[in-house]
Amino acid sequence: MARINTNVPAIVAQRHLSNASRDLNSTIARLSSGVRITRGADDPAGLIASERLRSEISAVNQAIQNTQRASNIIATTEGALDEVANLLNDIQELIIEAANTGALSEDEIRANQLQIDSAIASITRISNSTTFAGRQLLNGSLDYVTSGVNNAVVQQLEIHGAQFGTQPFLPVNVDVMQSAQPGMLFFTDAATGADSVTVEIAGNTGVTTLNFVSGTPAADVLAAINLVRDATGVSASFINPANPSSGVMIRSLGLGSRQFVKVNVLSGTGFATYSSIGGPADSDDDGRDAVALINGAAVIADGNRLAVRNLVLDLELTLAKTFGEGTTSFAITKGGAMFQVGPEVNSNLQVNIGMRSVAATRLGSFAAGGFMSQIGSEGEFSLLKGNASQAQNIVKEAIRQVSVLRGRLGAFEKNTLDTNVSQLTITMENLSAAESAIRDADFAYETSQLSRNQILVNSSTAVLALAQQTPQSVLRLLG
């Protein structure tokens, strides 16, 4: 058939040319952009999946940056604490040196006290000046704030971590079911026997030997034991203070299963000790740890020092020695340093750690007998007042507190932050690989498609030209 109004071959050729041109443009767009999906029409389902993956990658990448920043903050804090620890060690050396009063003059002891004053001032300065990008780290602003603590019951409280979640505060309930006890022995006689006796008294601090002549009253036995209590870690008191003839109770200074008291009769007779009043004879006794629950969780107890460590709460507290069985409660209202270390904002992907103040007024404890500020020249435990022993006790507690804080920060950085970065990095690698497989262009495939589409465009153009010439053959029919 020969028709000129409708050139069907040309229409067909135009359609194929249009398709080839569209495919060529898509291939050029993929090669120039490097991605397979340049618009939603390229792959709607793939676009949805890849956009979700890109969102997750962005969140994971920010979580990695958050964790690395947290690690920098912890490292800055730990570096400052290292300087505080060095100063505390220097103070301890000065105290021990000043205790050598037989070899040091008063002027030398004053010089030691001046150095101690300077070191104490430096500790407080470090506490107030340690910052990271304007964030105070060791002035107590990152410590936890509590409410309702009964200081007559809770003598020392250290909160290392608390996860508030969606709660405005975190209640802490302490239930002591069995109180801590010292090691105890009883000498129930009013006086030693008819023979002279030599007794060895041993405790956690050391051992010493005491000699008693025949018939030594219980009051003199008590006084002799207390005279060397700092050397043995053992003290004595009347079983009934109102009745000295009731006998003597010999006990360790500390509480707990690690504490003990031991009495050995080396020679003579008439000095017998008992495990309890009216109980069997015994020569040694160990203390007892408290048994307690904190928020329903079993605690780790060392005497009357209780500790609980779980995902919600990490704290240590020391109960008063006079507190027996019973309950006490308080609340943690706010505080701590909260780090967002996951790609989603929820409590499972946040970590919280407290960083206490290390100012001189905060280092030490009531249980240790005082605070670092009290060993300065104006304090009641200064070297100038001859209180080297108590000053050392306070410094030892301050060293323990700083060491524990440094150790916890180090463990937090190594076991929480560093491992979190490693895990998030692996997650980001896998997410990126999945997103790339969906969205990125395969250049080997696209270049082959480019060659094919270029050939199709050229051939379609040539065929369209031939199709447009076909109606001209009608002219030959007209002569």
Helices and strands as residue ranges (DSSP letters): H 8-33, G 40-42, H 44-98, H 106-129, E 131-132, E 135-136, E 144-147, E 154-162, E 170-178, E 184-187, E 197-203, E 207-212, H 218-227, H 229-232, E 234-238, G 244-246, E 248-252, E 260-267, E 284-286, E 291-294, E 297-298, E 300-302, E 305-309, E 313-319, E 326-335, E 337-340, G 347-349, E 350-353, E 364-365, E 370-371, G 372-375, G 383-385, H 388-411, I 412-418, H 419-439, H 443-469, G 470-478
